[in-house]
Amino acid sequence: MEMVTQIIFTLLGLLLLLHSVGDGGIAGYVVSGLLIASLVAASFFGSQWLGLASGIEKGLMRLGRSFGWSATANVTGLHEALIGCYRSPSRVACAALWQMVSWVLGGVEVCLALHFLGHDVGIVPGLIIESLGQALKAVGFAVPGALGVQEGGYIIICQVFSLSPELAIALSLMKRLREVGLGLPGLLAWHRAEARPVAVEGVIL
């Protein structure tokens, strides 16, 4: 859902860019990225229907039996559960809608961040910066944390709206601080949940 809605969100940003400021020198790169991402998404969904999850499930089960990992038993029924999700179009559409709302809210976040940095922009530039910046970040998925990729993407996009590289990097750092602020409590809660004793058949483990 995230992959497909990001493609739609990136397309929205590209259309807004072409309508508001023209090519801006980056439209060609974005179109190429969109085509590649669309092919990847189509291949991914197609492979799921053809049994990719089933293959992963069997592979993990064999790996678990070889190394004595009992946790791999939890993947049993992965393929059936995944296909069951896709066979409920209303639920899939609802999930896609909420994911799309989260992308759009990212554009609002850009507007608010730039406002507090002393540079007000409208919602259209905010959506363009967020959509294309996130698209360039996704291209650098192989880089851990997209370090440098996200900053470079924001610099390129912000230049279209005459925003300085310093401001673009400040915007990127603000977004990273938000990610850290949300991520650390989640990791701590996960660690606490995993460390909690579990009762199995009257025995505390």
Contact map, one row per residue, 1 for C-alpha under 8 A:
1111100000000000000000000000000000000000000000000000000000000000000000000000000000000000000000110010000000000000000000000000000000000000000000000000000000000000000000000000000000000000000000000000000000000
1111110000000000000000000000000000000000000000000000000000000000000000000000000000000000000000010010000000000000000000000000000000000000000000000000000000000000000000000000000000000000000000000000000000000
1111111000000000000000000000000000000000100000000000000000000000000000000000000000000000000000000000000000000000000000000000000000000000000000000000000000000000000000000000000000000000000000000000000000000
1111111100000000000000000000000000000100100000000000000000000000000000000000000000000000000000000000000000000000000000000000000000000000000000000000000000000000000000000000000000000000000000000000000000000
1111111110000000000000000000000000000000000000000000000000000000000000000000000000000000000000010011000000000000000000000000000000000000000000000000000000000000000000000000000000000000000000000000000000000
0111111111000000000000000000000000000000000000000000000000000000000000000000000000000000000000000001001000000000000000000000000000100010000000000000000000000000000000000000000000000000000000000000000000000
0011111111100000000000000000000001001100000000000000000000000000000000000000000000000000000000000000000000000000000000000000000000000000000000000000000000000000000000000000000000000000000000000000000000000
0001111111110000000000000000000000000000000000000000000000000000000000000000000000000000000000000000000000000000000000000000000000000000000000000000000000000000000000000000000000000000000000000000000000000
0000111111111000000000000000000000000000000000000000000000000000000000000000000000000000000000000001001100000000000000000000000000100000000000000000000000000000000000000000000000000000000000000000000000000
0000011111111100000000000000000001000000000000000000000000000000000000000000000000000000000000000000000000000000000000000000000000110010000000000000000000000000000000000000000000000000000000000000000000000
0000001111111110000000000000000001000000000000000000000000000000000000000000000000000000000000000000000000000000000000000000000000000000000000000000000000000000000000000000000000000000000000000000000000000
0000000111111111000000000000000000000000000000000000000000000000000000000000000000000000000000000000000000000000000000000000000100100000000000000000000000000000000000000000000000000000000000000000000000000
0000000011111111100000000000000000000000000000000000000000000000000000000000000000000000000000000000000000000000000000000000001110110000000000000000000000000000000000000000000000000000000000000000000000000
0000000001111111110000000010010000000000000000000000000000000000000000000000000000000000000000000000000000000000000000000000000100010000000000000000000000000000000000000000000000000000000000000000000000000
0000000000111111111000000000000000000000000000000000000000000000000000000000000000000000000000000000000000000000000000000000000000000000000000000000000000000000000000000000000000000000000000000000000000000
0000000000011111111100000000000000000000000000000000000000000000000000000000000000000000000000000000000000000000000000000001000100000000000000000000000000000000000000000000000000000000000000000000000000000
0000000000001111111111110000000000000000000000000000000000000000000000000000000000000000000000000000000000000000000000000000000100000000000000000000000000000000000000000000000000000000000000000000000000000
0000000000000111111111110010000000000000000000000000000000000000000000000000000000000000000000000000000000000000000000000000000000000000000000000000000000000000000000000000000000000000000000000000000000000
0000000000000011111111000000000000000000000000000000000000000000000000000000000000000000000000000000000000000000000000000000000000000000000000000000000000000000000000000000000000000000000000000000000000000
0000000000000001111111000000000000000000000000000000000000000000000000000000000000000000000000000000000000000000000000000000000000000000000000000000000000000000000000000000000000000000000000000000000000000
0000000000000000111111110000000000000000000000000000000000000000000000000000000000000000000000000000000000000000000000000000000000000000000000000000000000000001000000000000000000000000000000000000000000000
0000000000000000111111110000000000000000000000000000000000000000000000000000000000000000000000000000000000000000000000000000000000000000000000000000000000000000000000000000000000000000000000000000000000000
0000000000000000110011111110000000000000000000000000000000000000000000000000000000000000000000000000000000000000000000000000000000000000000000000000000000000000000000000000000000000000000000000000000000000
0000000000000000110011111110000000000000000000000000000000000000000000000000000000000000000000000000000000000000000000000000000000000000000000000000000000000001000000000000000000000000000000000000000000000
0000000000000000000000111111000000000000000000000000000000000000000000000000000000000000000000000000000000000000000000000000000000000000000000000000000000000000000000000000000000000000000000000000000000000
0000000000000000000000111111110000000000000000000000000000000000000000000000000000000000000000000000000000000000000000000000000000000000000000000000000000000000000000000000000000000000000000000000000000000
0000000000000100010000111111111000000000000000000000000000000000000000000000000000000000000000000000000000000000000000000000000000000000000000000000000000000000000000000000000000000000000000000000000000000
0000000000000000000000001111111100000000000000000000000000000000000000000000000000000000000000000000000000000000000000000000000000000000000000000000000000000000000000000000000000000000000000000000000000000
0000000000000000000000000111111110000000000000000000000000000000000000000000000000000000000000000000000000000000000000000000000000000000000000000000000000000000000000000000000000000000000000000000000000000
0000000000000100000000000111111111000000000000000000000000000000000000000000000000000000000000000000000000000000000000000000000000010010000000000000000000000000000000000000000000000000000000000000000000000
0000000000000000000000000011111111100000000000000000000000000000000000000000000000000000000000000000000000000000000000000000000000000000000000000000000000000000000000000000000000000000000000000000000000000
0000000000000000000000000001111111110000000000000000000000000000000000000000000000000000000000000000000000000000000000000000000000000000000000000000000000000000000000000000000000000000000000000000000000000
0000000000000000000000000000111111111000000000000000000000000000000000000000000000000000000000000000000000000000000000000000000000000010001000000000000000000000000000000000000000000000000000000000000000000
0000001001100000000000000000011111111100000000000000000000000000000000000000000000000000000000000000000000000000000000000000000000000000000000000000000000000000000000000000000000000000000000000000000000000
0000000000000000000000000000001111111110000000000000000000000000000000000000000000000000000000000000000000000000000000000000000000000000000000000000000000000000000000000000000000000000000000000000000000000
0000000000000000000000000000000111111111000000000000000000000000000000000000000000000000000000000000000000000000000000000000000000000000000000000000000000000000000000000000000000000000000000000000000000000
0000001000000000000000000000000011111111100000000000000000000000000000000000000000000000000000000000000000000000000000000000000000000000000000000000000000000000000000000000000000000000000000000000000000000
0001001000000000000000000000000001111111110000000000000000000000000000000000000000000000000000000000000000000000000000000000000000000000000000000000000000000000000000000000000000000000000000000000000000000
0000000000000000000000000000000000111111111000000000000000000000000000000000000000000000000000000000000000000000000000000000000000000000000000000000000000000000000000000000000000000000000000000000000000000
0000000000000000000000000000000000011111111100000000000000000000000000000000000000000000000000000000000000000000000000000000000000000000000000000000000000000000000000000000000000000000000000000000000000000
0011000000000000000000000000000000001111111110000000000000000000000000000000000000000000000000000000000000000000000000000000000000000000000000000000000000000000000000000000000000000000000000000000000000000
0000000000000000000000000000000000000111111111000000000000000000000000000000000000000000000000000000000000000000000000000000000000000000000000000000000000000000000000000000000000000000000000000000000000000
0000000000000000000000000000000000000011111111100000000000000000000000000000000000000000000000000000000000000000000000000000000000000000000000000000000000000000000000000000000000000000000000000000000000000
0000000000000000000000000000000000000001111111110000000000000000000000000000000000000000000000000000000000000000000000000000000000000000000000000000000000000000000000000000000000000000000000000000000000000
0000000000000000000000000000000000000000111111111000000000000000000000000000000000000000000000000000000000000000000000000000000000000000000000000000000000000000000000000000000000000000000000000000000000000
0000000000000000000000000000000000000000011111111100000000000000000000000000000000000000000000000000000000000000000000000000000000000000000000000000000000000000000000000000000000000000000000000000000000000
0000000000000000000000000000000000000000001111111111000000000000000000000000000000000000000000000000000000000000000000000000000000000000000000000000000000000000000000000000000000000000000000000000000000000
0000000000000000000000000000000000000000000111111111100000000000000000000000001000100000000000000000000000000000000000000000000000000000000000000000000000000000000000000000000000000000000000000000000000000
0000000000000000000000000000000000000000000011111111000000000000000000000000000000100000000000000000000000000000000000000000000000000000000000000000000000000000000000000000000000000000000000000000000000000
0000000000000000000000000000000000000000000001111111000000000000000000000000000000000000000000000000000000000000000000000000000000000000000000000000000000000000000000000000000000000000000000000000000000000
0000000000000000000000000000000000000000000000111111111000000000000000000000001000000000000000000000000000000000000000000000000000000000000000000000000000000000000000000000000000000000000000000000000000000
0000000000000000000000000000000000000000000000111111111100000000000000000000001000000000000000000000000000000000000000000000000000000000000000000000000000000000000000000000000000000000000000000000000000000
0000000000000000000000000000000000000000000000010011111110000000000000000000011001000000000000000000000000000000000000000000000000000000000000000000000000000000000000000000000000000000000000000000000000000
0000000000000000000000000000000000000000000000000011111111000000000000000000011000000000000000000000000000000000000000000000000000000000000000000000000000000000000000000000000000000000000000000000000000000
0000000000000000000000000000000000000000000000000011111111100000000000000000000000000000000000000000000000000000000000000000000000000000000000000000000000000000000000000000000000000000000000000000000000000
0000000000000000000000000000000000000000000000000001111111110000000000000000000000000000000000000000000000000000000000000000000000000000000000000000000000000000000000000000000000000000000000000000000000000
0000000000000000000000000000000000000000000000000000111111111000000000000011111000000000000000000000000000000000000000000000000000000000000000000000000000000000000000000000000000000000000000000000000000000
0000000000000000000000000000000000000000000000000000011111111100000000000000000000000000000000000000000000000000000000000000000000000000000000000000000000000000000000000000000000000000000000000000000000000
0000000000000000000000000000000000000000000000000000001111111110000000000000000000000000000000000000000000000000000000000000000000000000000000000000000000000000000000000000000000000000000000000000000000000
0000000000000000000000000000000000000000000000000000000111111111000000010010000000000000000000000000000000000000000000000000000000000000000000000000000000000000000000000000000000000000000000000000000000000
0000000000000000000000000000000000000000000000000000000011111111100000011011000000000000000000000000000000000000000000000000000000000000000000000000000000000000000000000000000000000000000000000000000000000
0000000000000000000000000000000000000000000000000000000001111111110000000000000000000000000000000000000000000000000000000000000000000000000000000000000000000000000000000000000000000000000000000000000000000
0000000000000000000000000000000000000000000000000000000000111111111010000000000000000000000000000000000000000000000000000000000000000000000000000000000000000000000000000000000000000000000000000000000000000
0000000000000000000000000000000000000000000000000000000000011111111111111000000000000000000000000000000000000000000000000000000000000000000000000000000000000000000000000000000000000000000000000000000000000
0000000000000000000000000000000000000000000000000000000000001111111111000000000000000000000000000000000000000000000000000000000000000000000000000000000000000000000000000000000000000000000000000000000000000
0000000000000000000000000000000000000000000000000000000000000111111110000000000000000000000000000000000000000000000000000000000000000000000000000000000000000000000000000000000000000000000000000000000000000
0000000000000000000000000000000000000000000000000000000000000011111110000000000000000000000000000000000000000000000000000000000000000000000000000000000000000000000000000000000000000000000000000000000000000
0000000000000000000000000000000000000000000000000000000000000001111111000000000000000000000000000000000000000000000000000000000000000000000000000000000000000000000000000000000000000000000000000000000000000
0000000000000000000000000000000000000000000000000000000000000011111111110000000000000000000000000000000000000000000000000000000000000000000000000000000000000000000000000000000000000000000000000000000000000
0000000000000000000000000000000000000000000000000000000000000001100111111000000000000000000000000000000000000000000000000000000000000000000000000000000000000000000000000000000000000000000000000000000000000
0000000000000000000000000000000000000000000000000000000000000001000011111100000000000000000000000000000000000000000000000000000000000000000000000000000000000000000000000000000000000000000000000000000000000
0000000000000000000000000000000000000000000000000000000000011001000011111111000000000000000000000000000000000000000000000000000000000000000000000000000000000000000000000000000000000000000000000000000000000
0000000000000000000000000000000000000000000000000000000000001001000001111111000000000000000000000000000000000000000000000000000000000000000000000000000000000000000000000000000000000000000000000000000000000
0000000000000000000000000000000000000000000000000000000000000000000000111111000000000000000000000000000000000000000000000000000000000000000000000000000000000000000000000000000000000000000000000000000000000
0000000000000000000000000000000000000000000000000000000010011000000000011111110000000000000000000000000000000000000000000000000000000000000000000000000000000000000000000000000000000000000000000000000000000
0000000000000000000000000000000000000000000000000000000010001000000000011111110000000000000000000000000000000000000000000000000000000000000000000000000000000000000000000000000000000000000000000000000000000
0000000000000000000000000000000000000000000000000000000010000000000000000011111110000000000000000000000000000000000000000000000000000000000000000000000000000000000000000000000000000000000000000000000000000
0000000000000000000000000000000000000000000000000000110010000000000000000011111111000000000000000000000000000000000000000000000000000000000000000000000000000000000000000000000000000000000000000000000000000
0000000000000000000000000000000000000000000000010011110010000000000000000000111111100000000000000000000000000000000000000000000000000000000000000000000000000000000000000000000000000000000000000000000000000
0000000000000000000000000000000000000000000000000000000000000000000000000000111111110000000000000000000000000000000000000000000000000000000000000000000000000000000000000000000000000000000000000000000000000
0000000000000000000000000000000000000000000000000000000000000000000000000000111111111000000000000000000000000000000000000000000000000000000000000000000000000000000000000000000000000000000000000000000000000
0000000000000000000000000000000000000000000000000000100000000000000000000000011111111100000000000000000000000000000000000000000000000000000000000000000000000000000000000000000000000000000000000000000000000
0000000000000000000000000000000000000000000000011000000000000000000000000000001111111110000000000000000000000000000000000000000000000000000000000000000000000000000000000000000000000000000000000000000000000
0000000000000000000000000000000000000000000000000000000000000000000000000000000111111111000000000000000000000000000000000000000000000000000000000000000000000000000000000000000000000000000000000000000000000
0000000000000000000000000000000000000000000000000000000000000000000000000000000011111111001100000000000000000000000000000000000000000000000000000000000000000000000000000000000000000000000000000000000000000
0000000000000000000000000000000000000000000000000000000000000000000000000000000001111111100100000000000000000000000000000000000000000000000000000000000000000000000000000000000000000000000000000000000000000
0000000000000000000000000000000000000000000000000000000000000000000000000000000000111111100000000000000000000000000000000000000000000000000000000000000000000000000000000000000000000000000000000000000000000
0000000000000000000000000000000000000000000000000000000000000000000000000000000000011111111100000000000000000000000000000000000000000000000000000000000000000000000000000000000000000000000000000000000000000
0000000000000000000000000000000000000000000000000000000000000000000000000000000000000111111110000000000000000000000000000000000000000000000000000000000000000000000000000000000000000000000000000000000000000
0000000000000000000000000000000000000000000000000000000000000000000000000000000000000001111111000000000000000000000000000000000000000000000000000000000000000000000000000000000000000000000000000000000000000
0000000000000000000000000000000000000000000000000000000000000000000000000000000000001001111111100000000000000000000000000000000000000000000000000000000000000000000000000000000000000000000000000000000000000
0000000000000000000000000000000000000000000000000000000000000000000000000000000000001101111111110000000000000000000000000000000000000000000000000000000000000000000000000000000000000000000000000000000000000
0000000000000000000000000000000000000000000000000000000000000000000000000000000000000000111111111000000000000000000000000000000000000000000000000000000000000000000000000000000000000000000000000000000000000
0000000000000000000000000000000000000000000000000000000000000000000000000000000000000000011111111100000000000000000000000000000000000000000000000000000000000000000000000000000000000000000000000000000000000
1000000000000000000000000000000000000000000000000000000000000000000000000000000000000000001111111110000000000000000000000000000000000000000000000000000000000000000000000000000000000000000000000000000000000
1100100000000000000000000000000000000000000000000000000000000000000000000000000000000000000111111111000000000000000000000000000000000000000000000000000000000000000000000000000000000000000000000000000000000
0000000000000000000000000000000000000000000000000000000000000000000000000000000000000000000011111111100000000000000000000000000000000000000000000000000000000000000000000000000000000000000000000000000000000
0000000000000000000000000000000000000000000000000000000000000000000000000000000000000000000001111111110000000000000000000000000000000000000000000000000000000000000000000000000000000000000000000000000000000
1100100000000000000000000000000000000000000000000000000000000000000000000000000000000000000000111111111000000000000000000000000000000000000000000000000000000000000000000000000000000000000000000000000000000
0000110010000000000000000000000000000000000000000000000000000000000000000000000000000000000000011111111100000000000000000000000000000000000000000000000000000000000000000000000000000000000000000000000000000
0000000000000000000000000000000000000000000000000000000000000000000000000000000000000000000000001111111110000000000000000000000000000000000000000000000000000000000000000000000000000000000000000000000000000
0000000000000000000000000000000000000000000000000000000000000000000000000000000000000000000000000111111111000000000000000000000000000000000000000000000000000000000000000000000000000000000000000000000000000
0000010010000000000000000000000000000000000000000000000000000000000000000000000000000000000000000011111111100000000000000000000000100000000000000000000000000000000000000000000000000000000000000000000000000
0000000010000000000000000000000000000000000000000000000000000000000000000000000000000000000000000001111111110000000000000000001000000000000000000000000000000000000000000000000000000000000000000000000000000
0000000000000000000000000000000000000000000000000000000000000000000000000000000000000000000000000000111111111000000000000000000000000000000000000000000000000000000000000000000000000000000000000000000000000
0000000000000000000000000000000000000000000000000000000000000000000000000000000000000000000000000000011111111100000000000000001001000000000000000000000000000000000000000000000000000000000000000000000000000
0000000000000000000000000000000000000000000000000000000000000000000000000000000000000000000000000000001111111110000000000010011111100000000000000000000000000000000000000000000000000000000000000000000000000
0000000000000000000000000000000000000000000000000000000000000000000000000000000000000000000000000000000111111111000000000010011000000000000000000000000000000000000000000000000000000000000000000000000000000
0000000000000000000000000000000000000000000000000000000000000000000000000000000000000000000000000000000011111111100000000000010000000000000000000000000000000000000000000000000000000000000000000000000000000
0000000000000000000000000000000000000000000000000000000000000000000000000000000000000000000000000000000001111111110000000000011011000000000000000000000000000000000000000010000000000000000000000000000000000
0000000000000000000000000000000000000000000000000000000000000000000000000000000000000000000000000000000000111111111000011110010000000000000000000000000000000000000000000000000000000000000000000000000000000
0000000000000000000000000000000000000000000000000000000000000000000000000000000000000000000000000000000000011111111100000000000000000000000000000000000000000000000000000000000000000000000000000000000000000
0000000000000000000000000000000000000000000000000000000000000000000000000000000000000000000000000000000000001111111110000000000000000000000000000000000000000000000000000010010000000000000000000000000000000
0000000000000000000000000000000000000000000000000000000000000000000000000000000000000000000000000000000000000111111111111000000000000000000000000000000000000000000000000010000000000000000000000000000000000
0000000000000000000000000000000000000000000000000000000000000000000000000000000000000000000000000000000000000011111111111000000000000000000000000000000000000000000000000000000000000000000000000000000000000
0000000000000000000000000000000000000000000000000000000000000000000000000000000000000000000000000000000000000001111111100000000000000000000000000000000000000000000000000000000000000000000000000000000000000
0000000000000000000000000000000000000000000000000000000000000000000000000000000000000000000000000000000000000000111111100000000000000000000000000000000000000000000000100000000000000000000000000000000000000
0000000000000000000000000000000000000000000000000000000000000000000000000000000000000000000000000000000000000000011111110000000000000000000000000000000000000000000000000000000000000000000000000000000000000
0000000000000000000000000000000000000000000000000000000000000000000000000000000000000000000000000000000000000000011111111000000000000000000000000000000000000000000000000000000000000000000000000000000000000
0000000000000000000000000000000000000000000000000000000000000000000000000000000000000000000000000000000000000010011001111100000000000000000000000000000000000000000000000000000000000000000000000000000000000
0000000000000000000000000000000000000000000000000000000000000000000000000000000000000000000000000000000000000010011000111110110000000000000000000000000000000000000000000000000000000000000000000000000000000
0000000000000000000000000000000000000000000000000000000000000000000000000000000000000000000000000000000000000010000000011111110000000000000000000000000000000000000000000000000000000000000000000000000000000
0000000000000000000000000000000000000000000000000000000000000000000000000000000000000000000000000000000000110010000000001111111000000000000000000000000000000000000000000000000000000000000000000000000000000
0000000000000001000000000000000000000000000000000000000000000000000000000000000000000000000000000000000000000000000000000111111100000000000000000000000000000000000000000000000000000000000000000000000000000
0000000000000000000000000000000000000000000000000000000000000000000000000000000000000000000000000000000000000000000000001111111110000000000000000000000000000000100000000000000000000000000000000000000000000
0000000000000000000000000000000000000000000000000000000000000000000000000000000000000000000000000000000000111110000000001111111111000000000000000000000000000000000000000000000000000000000000000000000000000
0000000000001000000000000000000000000000000000000000000000000000000000000000000000000000000000000000000101110100000000000011111111100000000000000000000000000000000000000000000000000000000000000000000000000
0000000000011101100000000000000000000000000000000000000000000000000000000000000000000000000000000000000000100000000000000001111111111000000000000000000000001000000000000000000000000000000000000000000000000
0000000000001000000000000000000000000000000000000000000000000000000000000000000000000000000000000000000000100100000000000000111111111000000000000000000001001100000000000000000000000000000000000000000000000
0000000000000000000000000000000000000000000000000000000000000000000000000000000000000000000000000000000001100100000000000000011111111100000000000000000000000000000000000000000000000000000000000000000000000
0000010011011000000000000000000000000000000000000000000000000000000000000000000000000000000000000000001000100000000000000000001111111110000000000000000000000000000000000000000000000000000000000000000000000
0000000001001100000000000000010000000000000000000000000000000000000000000000000000000000000000000000000000000000000000000000000111111111000000000000000010001000000000000000000000000000000000000000000000000
0000000000000000000000000000000000000000000000000000000000000000000000000000000000000000000000000000000000000000000000000000000111111111100000000000010011001000000000000000000000000000000000000000000000000
0000000000000000000000000000000000000000000000000000000000000000000000000000000000000000000000000000000000000000000000000000000001111111110000000000010010000000000000000000000000000000000000000000000000000
0000010001000000000000000000010010000000000000000000000000000000000000000000000000000000000000000000000000000000000000000000000000111111111000000000000000000000000000000000000000000000000000000000000000000
0000000000000000000000000000000000000000000000000000000000000000000000000000000000000000000000000000000000000000000000000000000000011111111100000000110010000000000000000000000000000000000000000000000000000
0000000000000000000000000000000000000000000000000000000000000000000000000000000000000000000000000000000000000000000000000000000000001111111110000100110010000000000000000000000000000000000000000000000000000
0000000000000000000000000000000000000000000000000000000000000000000000000000000000000000000000000000000000000000000000000000000000000111111110000100000000000000000000000000000000000000000000000000000000000
0000000000000000000000000000000010000000000000000000000000000000000000000000000000000000000000000000000000000000000000000000000000000011111110000000000000000000000000000000000000000000000000000000000000000
0000000000000000000000000000000000000000000000000000000000000000000000000000000000000000000000000000000000000000000000000000000000000001111111100100100000000000000000000000000000000000000000000000000000000
0000000000000000000000000000000000000000000000000000000000000000000000000000000000000000000000000000000000000000000000000000000000000000111111111100000000000000000000000000000000000000000000000000000000000
0000000000000000000000000000000000000000000000000000000000000000000000000000000000000000000000000000000000000000000000000000000000000000000111110100000000000000000000000000000000000000000000000000000000000
0000000000000000000000000000000000000000000000000000000000000000000000000000000000000000000000000000000000000000000000000000000000000000000111111110100000000000000000000000000000000000000000000000000000000
0000000000000000000000000000000000000000000000000000000000000000000000000000000000000000000000000000000000000000000000000000000000000000000011111110000000000000000000000000000000000000000000000000000000000
0000000000000000000000000000000000000000000000000000000000000000000000000000000000000000000000000000000000000000000000000000000000000000000010111110000000000000000000000000000000000000000000000000000000000
0000000000000000000000000000000000000000000000000000000000000000000000000000000000000000000000000000000000000000000000000000000000000000110111111111110000000000000000000000000000000000000000000000000000000
0000000000000000000000000000000000000000000000000000000000000000000000000000000000000000000000000000000000000000000000000000000000000000000000111111111000000000000000000000000000000000000000000000000000000
0000000000000000000000000000000000000000000000000000000000000000000000000000000000000000000000000000000000000000000000000000000000000000000000000111111100000000000000000000000000000000000000000000000000000
0000000000000000000000000000000000000000000000000000000000000000000000000000000000000000000000000000000000000000000000000000000000000001100100100111111110000000000000000000000000000000000000000000000000000
0000000000000000000000000000000000000000000000000000000000000000000000000000000000000000000000000000000000000000000000000000000000001101100000000111111111000000000000000001000000000000000000000000000000000
0000000000000000000000000000000000000000000000000000000000000000000000000000000000000000000000000000000000000000000000000000000000000000000000000011111111100000000000011001000000000000000000000000000000000
0000000000000000000000000000000000000000000000000000000000000000000000000000000000000000000000000000000000000000000000000000000000000000000000000001111111110000000000000000000000000000000000000000000000000
0000000000000000000000000000000000000000000000000000000000000000000000000000000000000000000000000000000000000000000000000000000000011101100000000000111111111000000000000000000000000000000000000000000000000
0000000000000000000000000000000000000000000000000000000000000000000000000000000000000000000000000000000000000000000000000000000010001000000000000000011111111100000000011011000000000000000000000000000000000
0000000000000000000000000000000000000000000000000000000000000000000000000000000000000000000000000000000000000000000000000000000000000000000000000000001111111110000110011000000000000000000000000000000000000
0000000000000000000000000000000000000000000000000000000000000000000000000000000000000000000000000000000000000000000000000000000000000000000000000000000111111111000000000000000000000000000000000000000000000
0000000000000000000000000000000000000000000000000000000000000000000000000000000000000000000000000000000000000000000000000000000110011000000000000000000011111111100000000000000000000000000000000000000000000
0000000000000000000000000000000000000000000000000000000000000000000000000000000000000000000000000000000000000000000000000000000010000000000000000000000001111111111110010000000000000000000000000000000000000
0000000000000000000000000000000000000000000000000000000000000000000000000000000000000000000000000000000000000000000000000000000000000000000000000000000000111111111110000000000000000000000000000000000000000
0000000000000000000010010000000000000000000000000000000000000000000000000000000000000000000000000000000000000000000000000000000000000000000000000000000000011111111000000000000000000000000000000000000000000
0000000000000000000000000000000000000000000000000000000000000000000000000000000000000000000000000000000000000000000000000000100000000000000000000000000000001111111000000000000000000000000000000000000000000
0000000000000000000000000000000000000000000000000000000000000000000000000000000000000000000000000000000000000000000000000000000000000000000000000000000000000111111100000000000000000000000000000000000000000
0000000000000000000000000000000000000000000000000000000000000000000000000000000000000000000000000000000000000000000000000000000000000000000000000000000000000111111110110000000000000000000000000000000000000
0000000000000000000000000000000000000000000000000000000000000000000000000000000000000000000000000000000000000000000000000000000000000000000000000000000000100110011111110000000000000000000000000000000000000
0000000000000000000000000000000000000000000000000000000000000000000000000000000000000000000000000000000000000000000000000000000000000000000000000000000000100110001111111000000000000000000000000000000000000
0000000000000000000000000000000000000000000000000000000000000000000000000000000000000000000000000000000000000000000000000000000000000000000000000000000000000000000111111100000000000000000000000000000000000
0000000000000000000000000000000000000000000000000000000000000000000000000000000000000000000000000000000000000000000010000000000000000000000000000000000000000000001111111110000000000000000000000000000000000
0000000000000000000000000000000000000000000000000000000000000000000000000000000000000000000000000000000000000000000000000000000000000000000000000000001001100100001111111111000000000000000000000000000000000
0000000000000000000000000000000000000000000000000000000000000000000000000000000000000000000000000000000000000000000000000000000000000000000000000000001001100000000011111111100000000000000000000000000000000
0000000000000000000000000000000000000000000000000000000000000000000000000000000000000000000000000000000000000000000000000000000000000000000000000000000000000000000001111111110000000000000000000000000000000
0000000000000000000000000000000000000000000000000000000000000000000000000000000000000000000000000000000000000100110000000000000000000000000000000000000001000000000000111111111000000000000000000000000000000
0000000000000000000000000000000000000000000000000000000000000000000000000000000000000000000000000000000000000000000000000000000000000000000000000000011001000000000000011111111100000000000000000000000000000
0000000000000000000000000000000000000000000000000000000000000000000000000000000000000000000000000000000000000000000000000000000000000000000000000000000000000000000000001111111110000000000000000000000000000
0000000000000000000000000000000000000000000000000000000000000000000000000000000000000000000000000000000000000000100000000000000000000000000000000000000000000000000000000111111111000000000000000000000000000
0000000000000000000000000000000000000000000000000000000000000000000000000000000000000000000000000000000000000000000000000000000000000000000000000000000000000000000000000011111111100000000000000000000000000
0000000000000000000000000000000000000000000000000000000000000000000000000000000000000000000000000000000000000000000000000000000000000000000000000000000000000000000000000001111111110000000000000000000000000
0000000000000000000000000000000000000000000000000000000000000000000000000000000000000000000000000000000000000000000000000000000000000000000000000000000000000000000000000000111111111000000000000000000000000
0000000000000000000000000000000000000000000000000000000000000000000000000000000000000000000000000000000000000000000000000000000000000000000000000000000000000000000000000000011111111100000000000000000000000
0000000000000000000000000000000000000000000000000000000000000000000000000000000000000000000000000000000000000000000000000000000000000000000000000000000000000000000000000000001111111110000000000000000000000
0000000000000000000000000000000000000000000000000000000000000000000000000000000000000000000000000000000000000000000000000000000000000000000000000000000000000000000000000000000111111111000000000000000000000
0000000000000000000000000000000000000000000000000000000000000000000000000000000000000000000000000000000000000000000000000000000000000000000000000000000000000000000000000000000011111111100000000000000000000
0000000000000000000000000000000000000000000000000000000000000000000000000000000000000000000000000000000000000000000000000000000000000000000000000000000000000000000000000000000001111111110000000000000000000
0000000000000000000000000000000000000000000000000000000000000000000000000000000000000000000000000000000000000000000000000000000000000000000000000000000000000000000000000000000000111111111000000000000000000
0000000000000000000000000000000000000000000000000000000000000000000000000000000000000000000000000000000000000000000000000000000000000000000000000000000000000000000000000000000000011111111100000000000000000
0000000000000000000000000000000000000000000000000000000000000000000000000000000000000000000000000000000000000000000000000000000000000000000000000000000000000000000000000000000000001111111110000000000000000
0000000000000000000000000000000000000000000000000000000000000000000000000000000000000000000000000000000000000000000000000000000000000000000000000000000000000000000000000000000000000111111111000000000000000
0000000000000000000000000000000000000000000000000000000000000000000000000000000000000000000000000000000000000000000000000000000000000000000000000000000000000000000000000000000000000011111111100000000000000
0000000000000000000000000000000000000000000000000000000000000000000000000000000000000000000000000000000000000000000000000000000000000000000000000000000000000000000000000000000000000001111111110000000000000
0000000000000000000000000000000000000000000000000000000000000000000000000000000000000000000000000000000000000000000000000000000000000000000000000000000000000000000000000000000000000000111111111000000000000
0000000000000000000000000000000000000000000000000000000000000000000000000000000000000000000000000000000000000000000000000000000000000000000000000000000000000000000000000000000000000000011111111100000000000
0000000000000000000000000000000000000000000000000000000000000000000000000000000000000000000000000000000000000000000000000000000000000000000000000000000000000000000000000000000000000000001111111110000000000
0000000000000000000000000000000000000000000000000000000000000000000000000000000000000000000000000000000000000000000000000000000000000000000000000000000000000000000000000000000000000000000111111111000000000
0000000000000000000000000000000000000000000000000000000000000000000000000000000000000000000000000000000000000000000000000000000000000000000000000000000000000000000000000000000000000000000011111111000000000
0000000000000000000000000000000000000000000000000000000000000000000000000000000000000000000000000000000000000000000000000000000000000000000000000000000000000000000000000000000000000000000001111111000000000
0000000000000000000000000000000000000000000000000000000000000000000000000000000000000000000000000000000000000000000000000000000000000000000000000000000000000000000000000000000000000000000000111111100000000
0000000000000000000000000000000000000000000000000000000000000000000000000000000000000000000000000000000000000000000000000000000000000000000000000000000000000000000000000000000000000000000000011111110000000
0000000000000000000000000000000000000000000000000000000000000000000000000000000000000000000000000000000000000000000000000000000000000000000000000000000000000000000000000000000000000000000000000011111000011
0000000000000000000000000000000000000000000000000000000000000000000000000000000000000000000000000000000000000000000000000000000000000000000000000000000000000000000000000000000000000000000000000001111100011
0000000000000000000000000000000000000000000000000000000000000000000000000000000000000000000000000000000000000000000000000000000000000000000000000000000000000000000000000000000000000000000000000000111111111
0000000000000000000000000000000000000000000000000000000000000000000000000000000000000000000000000000000000000000000000000000000000000000000000000000000000000000000000000000000000000000000000000000011111111
0000000000000000000000000000000000000000000000000000000000000000000000000000000000000000000000000000000000000000000000000000000000000000000000000000000000000000000000000000000000000000000000000000001111100
0000000000000000000000000000000000000000000000000000000000000000000000000000000000000000000000000000000000000000000000000000000000000000000000000000000000000000000000000000000000000000000000000000001111110
0000000000000000000000000000000000000000000000000000000000000000000000000000000000000000000000000000000000000000000000000000000000000000000000000000000000000000000000000000000000000000000000000000001111111
0000000000000000000000000000000000000000000000000000000000000000000000000000000000000000000000000000000000000000000000000000000000000000000000000000000000000000000000000000000000000000000000000000111101111
0000000000000000000000000000000000000000000000000000000000000000000000000000000000000000000000000000000000000000000000000000000000000000000000000000000000000000000000000000000000000000000000000000111100111
